[in-house]
Every structure is written in C-alpha cells, then in structure tokens.
C-alpha cells in the first residue's frame, strides 16, 4: 500500500513540474527565481520519495528472505 502512495507522489511531482514548465514557457506566470525554487523543491521531493521506495523494497526483500528462513 505504501508503494502505491509513494508512486502517486512521484507521478504528481512529474505532472506538476511539467505543467509548471509549460505554463512558465508560454505565459511567464512566476518569476524565474520562484520557478527555479519550485522546481528544485519538486526535484528534492522526487528524489527523497524515490529513495524511500528503494529502501522499502530492499528491506521488504530481506524480510521475505528472513521469513522464509534463508537468512539469520
């Protein structure tokens, strides 16, 4: 269940970033400094969320091996 919510966050970050970029290119809604800060924030959220997904997957596989008595 947690993978689904983390995946949703990743997809939302990409979607928001794409929409903001298109809007900024065509309509100059934000100043470039605010746009850069917003994109950097989305990038950080994306990277941290991806890291949590990888860690959760890795620990999940180790737990499965321990449950099946393959690891001590």
FIVO-734495 format. One record per atom (N, C-alpha, C): atom name; y negated, z negated, x; residue in three letters. Coordinates in Angstrom, 2 decimals. Each point is the difference from the previous one (the first is absolute). Example, Ala and Ser with C-alpha at 12.3 -4.5 7.8 and 13.67 -1.06 7.14 Angstrom:
BEGIN
<atomo: N; py: 5.69; pz: -7.80; px: 13.19; residuo: ala>
<atomo: CA; py: -1.19; pz: 0.00; px: -0.89; residuo: ala>
<atomo: C; py: -1.20; pz: 0.00; px: 0.90; residuo: ala>
<atomo: N; py: -1.05; pz: 0.72; px: -0.35; residuo: ser>
<atomo: CA; py: -1.19; pz: -0.06; px: 0.82; residuo: ser>
<atomo: C; py: -1.09; pz: -0.73; px: -0.77; residuo: ser>
This chain:
BEGIN
<atomo: N; py: 1.20; pz: 0.00; px: 0.82; residuo: unk>
<atomo: CA; py: -1.20; pz: 0.00; px: -0.82; residuo: unk>
<atomo: C; py: -1.26; pz: 0.00; px: 0.87; residuo: unk>
<atomo: N; py: 0.06; pz: -0.71; px: 1.13; residuo: unk>
<atomo: CA; py: -1.18; pz: -0.07; px: 0.86; residuo: unk>
<atomo: C; py: -0.28; pz: 1.36; px: 0.65; residuo: unk>
<atomo: N; py: 1.06; pz: 0.78; px: 0.26; residuo: unk>
<atomo: CA; py: -0.21; pz: 1.33; px: 0.59; residuo: unk>
<atomo: C; py: -0.78; pz: 0.88; px: -0.96; residuo: unk>
<atomo: N; py: 0.28; pz: -0.14; px: -1.29; residuo: unk>
<atomo: CA; py: -0.69; pz: 0.82; px: -0.99; residuo: unk>
<atomo: C; py: -1.49; pz: -0.31; px: -0.03; residuo: unk>
<atomo: N; py: -0.35; pz: -1.28; px: 0.08; residuo: unk>
<atomo: CA; py: -1.42; pz: -0.37; px: -0.02; residuo: unk>
<atomo: C; py: -0.69; pz: 0.40; px: 1.30; residuo: unk>
<atomo: N; py: 0.70; pz: -0.15; px: 1.14; residuo: unk>
<atomo: CA; py: -0.60; pz: 0.42; px: 1.26; residuo: unk>
<atomo: C; py: -0.17; pz: 1.51; px: 0.05; residuo: unk>
<atomo: N; py: 0.97; pz: 0.73; px: -0.52; residuo: unk>
<atomo: CA; py: -0.11; pz: 1.45; px: -0.06; residuo: unk>
<atomo: C; py: -1.16; pz: 0.42; px: -0.89; residuo: unk>
<atomo: N; py: -0.20; pz: -0.71; px: -1.10; residuo: unk>
<atomo: CA; py: -1.13; pz: 0.29; px: -0.89; residuo: unk>
<atomo: C; py: -1.32; pz: -0.21; px: 0.73; residuo: unk>
<atomo: N; py: -0.09; pz: -1.06; px: 0.81; residuo: unk>
<atomo: CA; py: -1.23; pz: -0.25; px: 0.78; residuo: unk>
<atomo: C; py: -0.24; pz: 1.14; px: 0.99; residuo: unk>
<atomo: N; py: 1.06; pz: 0.47; px: 0.67; residuo: unk>
<atomo: CA; py: -0.15; pz: 1.12; px: 0.94; residuo: unk>
<atomo: C; py: -0.49; pz: 1.26; px: -0.71; residuo: unk>
<atomo: N; py: 0.60; pz: 0.30; px: -1.14; residuo: unk>
<atomo: CA; py: -0.40; pz: 1.19; px: -0.76; residuo: unk>
<atomo: C; py: -1.43; pz: -0.13; px: -0.49; residuo: unk>
<atomo: N; py: -0.38; pz: -1.20; px: -0.45; residuo: unk>
<atomo: CA; py: -1.36; pz: -0.22; px: -0.47; residuo: unk>
<atomo: C; py: -1.01; pz: 0.18; px: 1.13; residuo: unk>
<atomo: N; py: 0.32; pz: -0.50; px: 1.19; residuo: unk>
<atomo: CA; py: -0.90; pz: 0.17; px: 1.14; residuo: unk>
<atomo: C; py: -0.21; pz: 1.47; px: 0.33; residuo: unk>
<atomo: N; py: 1.06; pz: 0.75; px: 0.00; residuo: unk>
<atomo: CA; py: -0.12; pz: 1.44; px: 0.29; residuo: unk>
<atomo: C; py: -0.80; pz: 0.70; px: -1.09; residuo: unk>
<atomo: N; py: 0.29; pz: -0.32; px: -1.25; residuo: unk>
<atomo: CA; py: -0.73; pz: 0.62; px: -1.11; residuo: unk>
<atomo: C; py: -1.48; pz: -0.33; px: 0.00; residuo: unk>
<atomo: N; py: -0.32; pz: -1.27; px: 0.20; residuo: unk>
<atomo: CA; py: -1.41; pz: -0.42; px: 0.04; residuo: unk>
<atomo: C; py: -0.71; pz: 0.65; px: 1.19; residuo: unk>
<atomo: N; py: 0.66; pz: 0.02; px: 1.14; residuo: unk>
<atomo: CA; py: -0.59; pz: 0.62; px: 1.18; residuo: unk>
<atomo: C; py: -0.27; pz: 1.48; px: -0.20; residuo: unk>
<atomo: N; py: 0.96; pz: 0.69; px: -0.59; residuo: unk>
<atomo: CA; py: -0.18; pz: 1.44; px: -0.26; residuo: unk>
<atomo: C; py: -1.13; pz: 0.24; px: -0.99; residuo: unk>
<atomo: N; py: -0.04; pz: -0.78; px: -1.07; residuo: unk>
<atomo: CA; py: -1.05; pz: 0.16; px: -1.00; residuo: unk>
<atomo: C; py: -1.38; pz: -0.30; px: 0.59; residuo: unk>
<atomo: N; py: -0.08; pz: -1.07; px: 0.80; residuo: unk>
<atomo: CA; py: -1.28; pz: -0.33; px: 0.63; residuo: unk>
<atomo: C; py: -0.45; pz: 1.09; px: 0.97; residuo: unk>
<atomo: N; py: 0.95; pz: 0.56; px: 0.74; residuo: unk>
<atomo: CA; py: -0.35; pz: 1.05; px: 0.97; residuo: unk>
<atomo: C; py: -0.50; pz: 1.24; px: -0.71; residuo: unk>
<atomo: N; py: 0.69; pz: 0.42; px: -1.04; residuo: unk>
<atomo: CA; py: -0.43; pz: 1.18; px: -0.76; residuo: unk>
<atomo: C; py: -1.37; pz: -0.24; px: -0.63; residuo: unk>
<atomo: N; py: -0.17; pz: -1.18; px: -0.60; residuo: unk>
<atomo: CA; py: -1.29; pz: -0.32; px: -0.62; residuo: unk>
<atomo: C; py: -1.12; pz: -0.04; px: 1.04; residuo: unk>
<atomo: N; py: 0.28; pz: -0.55; px: 1.15; residuo: unk>
<atomo: CA; py: -1.03; pz: -0.10; px: 1.05; residuo: unk>
<atomo: C; py: -0.35; pz: 1.37; px: 0.56; residuo: unk>
<atomo: N; py: 0.98; pz: 0.86; px: 0.14; residuo: unk>
<atomo: CA; py: -0.26; pz: 1.35; px: 0.52; residuo: unk>
<atomo: C; py: -0.87; pz: 0.79; px: -0.97; residuo: unk>
<atomo: N; py: 0.32; pz: -0.08; px: -1.29; residuo: unk>
<atomo: CA; py: -0.68; pz: 0.83; px: -0.98; residuo: unk>
<atomo: C; py: -1.29; pz: -0.61; px: -0.55; residuo: unk>
<atomo: N; py: -0.05; pz: -1.32; px: -0.16; residuo: unk>
<atomo: CA; py: -1.12; pz: -0.59; px: -0.73; residuo: unk>
<atomo: C; py: -0.81; pz: -1.03; px: 0.79; residuo: unk>
<atomo: N; py: 0.41; pz: -0.41; px: 1.17; residuo: unk>
<atomo: CA; py: -0.67; pz: -1.00; px: 0.83; residuo: unk>
<atomo: C; py: -0.40; pz: -1.20; px: -0.86; residuo: unk>
<atomo: N; py: 1.02; pz: -0.71; px: -0.48; residuo: unk>
<atomo: CA; py: -0.21; pz: -1.16; px: -0.86; residuo: unk>
<atomo: C; py: -0.38; pz: -1.23; px: 0.83; residuo: unk>
<atomo: N; py: 0.68; pz: -0.20; px: 1.09; residuo: unk>
<atomo: CA; py: -0.24; pz: -1.15; px: 0.87; residuo: unk>
<atomo: C; py: -0.66; pz: 0.47; px: 1.29; residuo: unk>
<atomo: N; py: -0.63; pz: -0.91; px: 0.69; residuo: unk>
<atomo: CA; py: -0.48; pz: 0.32; px: 1.34; residuo: unk>
<atomo: C; py: 1.21; pz: 0.11; px: 0.92; residuo: unk>
<atomo: N; py: -0.17; pz: 0.70; px: 1.11; residuo: unk>
<atomo: CA; py: 1.13; pz: 0.21; px: 0.90; residuo: unk>
<atomo: C; py: 0.49; pz: -1.30; px: 0.61; residuo: unk>
<atomo: N; py: -0.90; pz: -0.96; px: 0.20; residuo: unk>
<atomo: CA; py: 0.43; pz: -1.27; px: 0.56; residuo: unk>
<atomo: C; py: 0.86; pz: -0.78; px: -1.00; residuo: unk>
<atomo: N; py: -0.37; pz: -0.01; px: -1.25; residuo: unk>
<atomo: CA; py: 0.80; pz: -0.67; px: -1.03; residuo: unk>
<atomo: C; py: 1.33; pz: 0.72; px: -0.21; residuo: unk>
<atomo: N; py: -0.05; pz: 1.33; px: 0.02; residuo: unk>
<atomo: CA; py: 1.22; pz: 0.79; px: -0.14; residuo: unk>
<atomo: C; py: 0.97; pz: -0.30; px: 1.15; residuo: unk>
<atomo: N; py: -0.52; pz: -0.06; px: 1.22; residuo: unk>
<atomo: CA; py: 0.86; pz: -0.28; px: 1.17; residuo: unk>
<atomo: C; py: 0.61; pz: -1.40; px: -0.11; residuo: unk>
<atomo: N; py: -0.77; pz: -0.97; px: -0.43; residuo: unk>
<atomo: CA; py: 0.51; pz: -1.36; px: -0.16; residuo: unk>
<atomo: C; py: 1.09; pz: -0.05; px: -1.08; residuo: unk>
<atomo: N; py: -0.22; pz: 0.70; px: -1.09; residuo: unk>
<atomo: CA; py: 0.98; pz: 0.02; px: -1.09; residuo: unk>
<atomo: C; py: 1.30; pz: 0.67; px: 0.45; residuo: unk>
<atomo: N; py: -0.13; pz: 1.10; px: 0.74; residuo: unk>
<atomo: CA; py: 1.20; pz: 0.69; px: 0.48; residuo: unk>
<atomo: C; py: 0.74; pz: -0.84; px: 1.04; residuo: unk>
<atomo: N; py: -0.72; pz: -0.70; px: 0.86; residuo: unk>
<atomo: CA; py: 0.62; pz: -0.88; px: 0.97; residuo: unk>
<atomo: C; py: 0.73; pz: -1.15; px: -0.70; residuo: unk>
<atomo: N; py: -0.61; pz: -0.54; px: -1.04; residuo: unk>
<atomo: CA; py: 0.64; pz: -1.06; px: -0.78; residuo: unk>
<atomo: C; py: 1.29; pz: 0.50; px: -0.65; residuo: unk>
<atomo: N; py: -0.06; pz: 1.18; px: -0.60; residuo: unk>
<atomo: CA; py: 1.21; pz: 0.58; px: -0.60; residuo: unk>
<atomo: C; py: 1.08; pz: 0.25; px: 1.05; residuo: unk>
<atomo: N; py: -0.40; pz: 0.44; px: 1.17; residuo: unk>
<atomo: CA; py: 0.96; pz: 0.24; px: 1.08; residuo: unk>
<atomo: C; py: 0.67; pz: -1.30; px: 0.43; residuo: unk>
<atomo: N; py: -0.78; pz: -1.06; px: 0.13; residuo: unk>
<atomo: CA; py: 0.57; pz: -1.29; px: 0.38; residuo: unk>
<atomo: C; py: 0.97; pz: -0.50; px: -1.06; residuo: unk>
<atomo: N; py: -0.37; pz: 0.11; px: -1.26; residuo: unk>
<atomo: CA; py: 0.89; pz: -0.41; px: -1.10; residuo: unk>
<atomo: C; py: 1.28; pz: 0.82; px: 0.04; residuo: unk>
<atomo: N; py: -0.13; pz: 1.31; px: 0.23; residuo: unk>
<atomo: CA; py: 1.16; pz: 0.89; px: 0.06; residuo: unk>
<atomo: C; py: 0.95; pz: -0.40; px: 1.13; residuo: unk>
<atomo: N; py: -0.55; pz: -0.26; px: 1.18; residuo: unk>
<atomo: CA; py: 0.82; pz: -0.34; px: 1.16; residuo: unk>
<atomo: C; py: 0.69; pz: -1.36; px: -0.20; residuo: unk>
<atomo: N; py: -0.73; pz: -0.98; px: -0.47; residuo: unk>
<atomo: CA; py: 0.59; pz: -1.33; px: -0.22; residuo: unk>
<atomo: C; py: 1.09; pz: 0.06; px: -1.07; residuo: unk>
<atomo: N; py: -0.24; pz: 0.72; px: -1.07; residuo: unk>
<atomo: CA; py: 1.01; pz: 0.14; px: -1.06; residuo: unk>
<atomo: C; py: 1.24; pz: 0.71; px: 0.52; residuo: unk>
<atomo: N; py: -0.20; pz: 1.06; px: 0.77; residuo: unk>
<atomo: CA; py: 1.14; pz: 0.71; px: 0.60; residuo: unk>
<atomo: C; py: 0.78; pz: -0.90; px: 0.93; residuo: unk>
<atomo: N; py: -0.70; pz: -0.82; px: 0.78; residuo: unk>
<atomo: CA; py: 0.65; pz: -0.95; px: 0.89; residuo: unk>
<atomo: C; py: 0.86; pz: -0.98; px: -0.80; residuo: unk>
<atomo: N; py: -0.54; pz: -0.53; px: -1.10; residuo: unk>
<atomo: CA; py: 0.78; pz: -0.92; px: -0.83; residuo: unk>
<atomo: C; py: 1.24; pz: 0.67; px: -0.59; residuo: unk>
<atomo: N; py: -0.12; pz: 1.27; px: -0.36; residuo: unk>
<atomo: CA; py: 1.17; pz: 0.72; px: -0.51; residuo: unk>
<atomo: C; py: 1.08; pz: 0.12; px: 1.06; residuo: unk>
<atomo: N; py: -0.40; pz: 0.34; px: 1.21; residuo: unk>
<atomo: CA; py: 0.97; pz: 0.14; px: 1.10; residuo: unk>
<atomo: C; py: 0.64; pz: -1.33; px: 0.32; residuo: unk>
<atomo: N; py: -0.79; pz: -1.06; px: 0.08; residuo: unk>
<atomo: CA; py: 0.55; pz: -1.33; px: 0.31; residuo: unk>
<atomo: C; py: 0.95; pz: -0.44; px: -1.10; residuo: unk>
<atomo: N; py: -0.38; pz: 0.20; px: -1.24; residuo: unk>
<atomo: CA; py: 0.86; pz: -0.39; px: -1.13; residuo: unk>
<atomo: C; py: 1.31; pz: 0.78; px: 0.03; residuo: unk>
<atomo: N; py: -0.05; pz: 1.27; px: 0.30; residuo: unk>
<atomo: CA; py: 1.21; pz: 0.82; px: 0.08; residuo: unk>
<atomo: C; py: 0.89; pz: -0.46; px: 1.14; residuo: unk>
<atomo: N; py: -0.61; pz: -0.29; px: 1.15; residuo: unk>
<atomo: CA; py: 0.77; pz: -0.44; px: 1.16; residuo: unk>
<atomo: C; py: 0.67; pz: -1.34; px: -0.26; residuo: unk>
<atomo: N; py: -0.74; pz: -0.96; px: -0.52; residuo: unk>
<atomo: CA; py: 0.59; pz: -1.31; px: -0.28; residuo: unk>
<atomo: C; py: 1.03; pz: 0.09; px: -1.13; residuo: unk>
<atomo: N; py: -0.22; pz: 0.91; px: -0.93; residuo: unk>
<atomo: CA; py: 0.96; pz: 0.18; px: -1.08; residuo: unk>
<atomo: C; py: 1.33; pz: 0.52; px: 0.51; residuo: unk>
<atomo: N; py: -0.03; pz: 0.91; px: 0.99; residuo: unk>
<atomo: CA; py: 1.25; pz: 0.53; px: 0.54; residuo: unk>
<atomo: C; py: 0.73; pz: -1.06; px: 0.82; residuo: unk>
<atomo: N; py: -0.75; pz: -0.84; px: 0.73; residuo: unk>
<atomo: CA; py: 0.63; pz: -1.08; px: 0.77; residuo: unk>
<atomo: C; py: 0.63; pz: -1.01; px: -0.95; residuo: unk>
<atomo: N; py: -0.68; pz: -0.31; px: -1.08; residuo: unk>
<atomo: CA; py: 0.53; pz: -0.94; px: -0.98; residuo: unk>
<atomo: C; py: 1.29; pz: 0.54; px: -0.62; residuo: unk>
<atomo: N; py: 0.03; pz: 1.28; px: -0.29; residuo: unk>
<atomo: CA; py: 1.21; pz: 0.61; px: -0.57; residuo: unk>
<atomo: C; py: 1.15; pz: -0.11; px: 0.98; residuo: unk>
<atomo: N; py: -0.26; pz: 0.26; px: 1.28; residuo: unk>
<atomo: CA; py: 1.07; pz: -0.12; px: 1.01; residuo: unk>
<atomo: C; py: 0.47; pz: -1.44; px: 0.12; residuo: unk>
<atomo: N; py: -0.91; pz: -0.96; px: -0.07; residuo: unk>
<atomo: CA; py: 0.39; pz: -1.41; px: 0.06; residuo: unk>
<atomo: C; py: 0.81; pz: -0.39; px: -1.23; residuo: unk>
<atomo: N; py: -0.40; pz: 0.48; px: -1.16; residuo: unk>
<atomo: CA; py: 0.72; pz: -0.31; px: -1.23; residuo: unk>
<atomo: C; py: 1.42; pz: 0.57; px: 0.04; residuo: unk>
<atomo: N; py: 0.18; pz: 1.12; px: 0.66; residuo: unk>
<atomo: CA; py: 1.32; pz: 0.62; px: 0.11; residuo: unk>
<atomo: C; py: 0.79; pz: -0.51; px: 1.20; residuo: unk>
<atomo: N; py: -0.53; pz: -1.05; px: 0.67; residuo: unk>
<atomo: CA; py: 0.64; pz: -0.67; px: 1.15; residuo: unk>
<atomo: C; py: 0.16; pz: 0.93; px: 1.23; residuo: unk>
<atomo: N; py: -0.91; pz: 0.95; px: 0.16; residuo: unk>
<atomo: CA; py: 0.01; pz: 0.82; px: 1.20; residuo: unk>
<atomo: C; py: -0.83; pz: -0.62; px: 1.11; residuo: unk>
<atomo: N; py: -0.95; pz: -0.85; px: -0.36; residuo: unk>
<atomo: CA; py: -0.85; pz: -0.68; px: 0.98; residuo: unk>
<atomo: C; py: 0.14; pz: -1.51; px: -0.20; residuo: unk>
<atomo: N; py: -0.22; pz: -0.73; px: 1.09; residuo: unk>
<atomo: CA; py: 0.04; pz: -1.46; px: -0.09; residuo: unk>
<atomo: C; py: -1.33; pz: -0.56; px: -0.42; residuo: unk>
